[in-house]
Amino acid sequence: MAYRLTSRDILALGFMTFALFVGAGNIIFPPMVGLQAGEQVWIAAAGFLLTGVGLPVIAVIALAKVGGGIEQLSAPIGKSAGLLLAIVAYLSVGPLFATPRTATVSYEVGIAPLVGGVSSLSLFIYSLIYFAIVITISLYPGRLLDSVGHILAPIKMIALAILGIAALLWPAGEPIMSTPSYKEMAFSNGFINGYLTMDTLGAMVFGIVIVNAARSRGVENSALLTRYTMWAGLIAGVLLTLVYVSLFKLGENSGSLLPNASNGADILHVYVQHTFGNYGSFFLGVLIFVACMVTAVGLTCACAEFFALYVPISYRTLVWILGIFSMVISNLGLSKLIEFSIPVLIAIYPPCIVLIMMSFTLKWWKCASRVVAPTMLVSLLFGLLGALKSSALLQTFIPAIAKKLPLYDHDLAWLVPSLIVLVLFALYDRINTKQH
């Protein structure tokens, strides 16, 4: 007898997927985009939604088609290259950047204002408690659908709904003029800010978590697993879009309230205080804590399950190792984490985008690796130019000719060369097939 999910479980799976995606970055970046974009906000929003919603949903669907794992998705580029890509992706959205960031953002946004500001000691104590909870929940991955899908995700969604409705009904101020960068390149700035949510990389990591959550209900049929995962991705995509639109509006209408905000966390804090009064800080603290906690649990589970396949260490031991390592890294502070992560994300996003999009074209080619591998390699090489450009220390190493590439100023210099290589190797695949 083939087990099937009930409608309630399918919704819970979708809510769990949404909850796994919506971490700290998803909440703090859109308000900043909305504030800085001004009258260009919806052009910037279109770019942001493309990389912040469209690509993650497509990635979930692509992973569902291949069975839920990044290893299967990267099969066309070979086992060694695919494993290397998987390790980089898991480390980036796991213990190096994303998981520690959930702790630092939830601390600086939700806790620091309540304890009189940021301090090393309070961050250390908070990170100990935070990751103790993360480790405890992550030790039981089979209960994720219950603990996250049925409990934490609804709490998170209610809090976000309150914030979103408030942003639409009670704007705190008036928009300000677009900053020069958004006035000239609103779409591409939104596009790059969508990178910073790490949701596309997160989708490549979460795919197996979503599939395993469905399996925990007894579903083993591959067609049903694919269908349920796709539904989960679509539900999450709709909810993400609603959240982002409300947060763009919140940021846009907070321009006169805080015109010189340094980050989205400042905007959120001031808006919530302005709208909800003395209870604002507590409300925001709960919202950010739950949002970050759910994401941290999902990332820890996914990373532990992945590395348990390749190292002689048990899943439960890896959960402890990853949790403790993430706690140590989180104590570097939010600013340093973001500073270190931006060049890495700009470098690795292009090949990941290419891999995800080309996973839907594999049947077109006689030899898929002949087309996918060189296209990904070129996207990585030109993505490294973007990484150099994003680092003030490394900009001097960029060749002068590279600055003349199409879309270089928009941080999309990888796009045109990748398309050219794709066309050339697609023709080669066809010609070689005919000769054979």
Solvent accessible surface area in square Angstrom, and as a share of the most:
residue,aa,sasa,rsa
1,M,215,0.96
2,A,60,0.46
3,Y,127,0.48
4,R,153,0.56
5,L,14,0.07
6,T,85,0.49
7,S,88,0.57
8,R,165,0.60
9,D,17,0.09
10,I,38,0.19
11,L,90,0.45
12,A,4,0.03
13,L,0,0.00
14,G,0,0.00
15,F,51,0.21
16,M,0,0.00
17,T,1,0.00
18,F,3,0.01
19,A,0,0.00
20,L,0,0.00
21,F,3,0.01
22,V,0,0.00
23,G,3,0.03
24,A,2,0.02
25,G,1,0.01
26,N,3,0.02
27,I,0,0.00
28,I,4,0.02
29,F,21,0.09
30,P,0,0.00
31,P,0,0.00
32,M,29,0.13
33,V,1,0.00
34,G,0,0.00
35,L,5,0.03
36,Q,51,0.23
37,A,0,0.00
38,G,0,0.00
39,E,96,0.43
40,Q,44,0.19
41,V,2,0.01
42,W,116,0.41
43,I,92,0.47
44,A,0,0.00
45,A,2,0.02
46,A,50,0.39
47,G,0,0.00
48,F,0,0.00
49,L,42,0.21
50,L,89,0.44
51,T,0,0.00
52,G,0,0.00
53,V,15,0.08
54,G,23,0.23
55,L,12,0.06
56,P,0,0.00
57,V,17,0.09
58,I,53,0.27
59,A,0,0.00
60,V,0,0.00
61,I,30,0.15
62,A,1,0.01
63,L,0,0.00
64,A,3,0.02
65,K,117,0.49
66,V,47,0.27
67,G,37,0.36
68,G,0,0.00
69,G,5,0.05
70,I,0,0.00
71,E,48,0.22
72,Q,95,0.42
73,L,2,0.01
74,S,1,0.01
75,A,68,0.53
76,P,16,0.10
77,I,28,0.14
78,G,33,0.32
79,K,179,0.76
80,S,93,0.60
81,A,47,0.36
82,G,3,0.03
83,L,55,0.28
84,L,116,0.57
85,L,20,0.10
86,A,0,0.00
87,I,56,0.28
88,V,50,0.29
89,A,1,0.00
90,Y,3,0.01
91,L,57,0.28
92,S,3,0.02
93,V,1,0.01
94,G,1,0.01
95,P,6,0.04
96,L,66,0.33
97,F,23,0.09
98,A,9,0.07
99,T,3,0.02
100,P,0,0.00
101,R,14,0.05
102,T,5,0.03
103,A,0,0.00
104,T,1,0.00
105,V,0,0.00
106,S,2,0.01
107,Y,0,0.00
108,E,54,0.24
109,V,4,0.02
110,G,1,0.01
111,I,49,0.25
112,A,4,0.03
113,P,51,0.32
114,L,94,0.47
115,V,85,0.49
116,G,77,0.74
117,G,31,0.30
118,V,94,0.54
119,S,52,0.33
120,S,97,0.63
121,L,124,0.62
122,S,28,0.18
123,L,11,0.06
124,F,91,0.38
125,I,85,0.43
126,Y,23,0.09
127,S,0,0.00
128,L,81,0.40
129,I,101,0.51
130,Y,1,0.00
131,F,4,0.02
132,A,56,0.43
133,I,65,0.33
134,V,0,0.00
135,I,8,0.04
136,T,79,0.46
137,I,40,0.21
138,S,0,0.00
139,L,20,0.10
140,Y,89,0.34
141,P,42,0.26
142,G,47,0.45
143,R,147,0.54
144,L,4,0.02
145,L,1,0.00
146,D,63,0.32
147,S,29,0.19
148,V,0,0.00
149,G,2,0.02
150,H,45,0.20
151,I,100,0.51
152,L,33,0.17
153,A,0,0.00
154,P,43,0.27
155,I,79,0.40
156,K,0,0.00
157,M,39,0.17
158,I,110,0.56
159,A,11,0.09
160,L,10,0.05
161,A,50,0.39
162,I,75,0.38
163,L,1,0.00
164,G,8,0.08
165,I,95,0.48
166,A,1,0.01
167,A,0,0.00
168,L,97,0.48
169,L,112,0.56
170,W,145,0.51
171,P,70,0.44
172,A,16,0.13
173,G,18,0.17
174,E,117,0.53
175,P,60,0.38
176,I,48,0.24
177,M,135,0.60
178,S,8,0.05
179,T,40,0.23
180,P,105,0.66
181,S,51,0.33
182,Y,8,0.03
183,K,102,0.43
184,E,133,0.60
185,M,43,0.19
186,A,7,0.06
187,F,87,0.36
188,S,7,0.04
189,N,33,0.17
190,G,0,0.00
191,F,18,0.08
192,I,22,0.11
193,N,30,0.15
194,G,0,0.00
195,Y,1,0.00
196,L,18,0.09
197,T,7,0.04
198,M,6,0.03
199,D,5,0.03
200,T,0,0.00
201,L,0,0.00
202,G,4,0.04
203,A,0,0.00
204,M,1,0.00
205,V,0,0.00
206,F,5,0.02
207,G,0,0.00
208,I,41,0.21
209,V,3,0.02
210,I,0,0.00
211,V,3,0.02
212,N,48,0.24
213,A,5,0.04
214,A,0,0.00
215,R,90,0.33
216,S,49,0.32
217,R,77,0.28
218,G,27,0.26
219,V,1,0.00
220,E,122,0.55
221,N,70,0.36
222,S,85,0.55
223,A,63,0.49
224,L,7,0.03
225,L,11,0.06
226,T,34,0.20
227,R,116,0.42
228,Y,9,0.03
229,T,1,0.00
230,M,65,0.29
231,W,129,0.45
232,A,0,0.00
233,G,0,0.00
234,L,80,0.40
235,I,31,0.16
236,A,0,0.00
237,G,6,0.05
238,V,94,0.54
239,L,35,0.17
240,L,0,0.00
241,T,45,0.26
242,L,114,0.57
243,V,16,0.09
244,Y,0,0.00
245,V,51,0.29
246,S,8,0.05
247,L,2,0.01
248,F,0,0.00
249,K,61,0.26
250,L,1,0.01
251,G,0,0.00
252,E,20,0.09
253,N,15,0.08
254,S,1,0.01
255,G,0,0.00
256,S,67,0.43
257,L,53,0.26
258,L,46,0.23
259,P,65,0.41
260,N,141,0.72
261,A,12,0.09
262,S,86,0.55
263,N,57,0.29
264,G,3,0.03
265,A,11,0.09
266,D,54,0.28
267,I,1,0.01
268,L,0,0.00
269,H,48,0.21
270,V,42,0.24
271,Y,2,0.01
272,V,1,0.00
273,Q,73,0.33
274,H,107,0.48
275,T,40,0.23
276,F,58,0.24
277,G,36,0.34
278,N,147,0.76
279,Y,169,0.64
280,G,0,0.00
281,S,12,0.08
282,F,133,0.55
283,F,37,0.15
284,L,1,0.00
285,G,8,0.07
286,V,60,0.35
287,L,1,0.00
288,I,0,0.00
289,F,62,0.26
290,V,14,0.08
291,A,0,0.00
292,C,0,0.00
293,M,4,0.02
294,V,0,0.00
295,T,13,0.07
296,A,0,0.00
297,V,0,0.00
298,G,0,0.00
299,L,4,0.02
300,T,5,0.03
301,C,0,0.00
302,A,0,0.00
303,C,1,0.01
304,A,0,0.00
305,E,38,0.17
306,F,6,0.02
307,F,29,0.12
308,A,34,0.27
309,L,126,0.63
310,Y,99,0.38
311,V,55,0.31
312,P,140,0.88
313,I,66,0.33
314,S,65,0.42
315,Y,40,0.15
316,R,116,0.42
317,T,63,0.37
318,L,11,0.05
319,V,0,0.00
320,W,129,0.45
321,I,82,0.42
322,L,17,0.09
323,G,0,0.00
324,I,91,0.46
325,F,91,0.38
326,S,2,0.01
327,M,24,0.11
328,V,85,0.49
329,I,32,0.16
330,S,0,0.00
331,N,49,0.25
332,L,89,0.44
333,G,15,0.15
334,L,12,0.06
335,S,90,0.58
336,K,103,0.44
337,L,4,0.02
338,I,39,0.20
339,E,111,0.50
340,F,104,0.43
341,S,4,0.03
342,I,46,0.23
343,P,30,0.19
344,V,51,0.29
345,L,0,0.00
346,I,9,0.05
347,A,7,0.06
348,I,18,0.09
349,Y,0,0.00
350,P,1,0.00
351,P,6,0.04
352,C,1,0.00
353,I,16,0.08
354,V,13,0.07
355,L,2,0.01
356,I,0,0.00
357,M,86,0.38
358,M,12,0.05
359,S,16,0.10
360,F,79,0.33
361,T,21,0.12
362,L,52,0.26
363,K,198,0.84
364,W,152,0.53
365,W,33,0.12
366,K,140,0.60
367,C,46,0.28
368,A,23,0.18
369,S,47,0.30
370,R,62,0.23
371,V,0,0.00
372,V,1,0.00
373,A,35,0.27
374,P,25,0.16
375,T,3,0.02
376,M,14,0.06
377,L,100,0.50
378,V,25,0.14
379,S,0,0.00
380,L,62,0.31
381,L,95,0.47
382,F,52,0.22
383,G,1,0.01
384,L,80,0.40
385,L,24,0.12
386,G,10,0.10
387,A,11,0.08
388,L,45,0.22
389,K,49,0.21
390,S,46,0.29
391,S,21,0.13
392,A,89,0.69
393,L,157,0.78
394,L,74,0.37
395,Q,83,0.37
396,T,120,0.70
397,F,141,0.59
398,I,13,0.07
399,P,70,0.44
400,A,78,0.61
401,I,135,0.68
402,A,7,0.05
403,K,107,0.46
404,K,171,0.72
405,L,43,0.22
406,P,70,0.44
407,L,68,0.34
408,Y,18,0.07
409,D,91,0.47
410,H,62,0.27
411,D,36,0.19
412,L,17,0.08
413,A,6,0.05
414,W,16,0.05
415,L,61,0.30
416,V,46,0.26
417,P,17,0.11
418,S,4,0.03
419,L,92,0.46
420,I,95,0.48
421,V,23,0.13
422,L,43,0.21
423,V,83,0.48
424,L,102,0.51
425,F,72,0.30
426,A,17,0.13
427,L,99,0.49
428,Y,107,0.41
429,D,1,0.01
430,R,125,0.46
431,I,95,0.48
432,N,45,0.23
433,T,48,0.28
434,K,172,0.73
435,Q,146,0.65
436,H,183,0.82
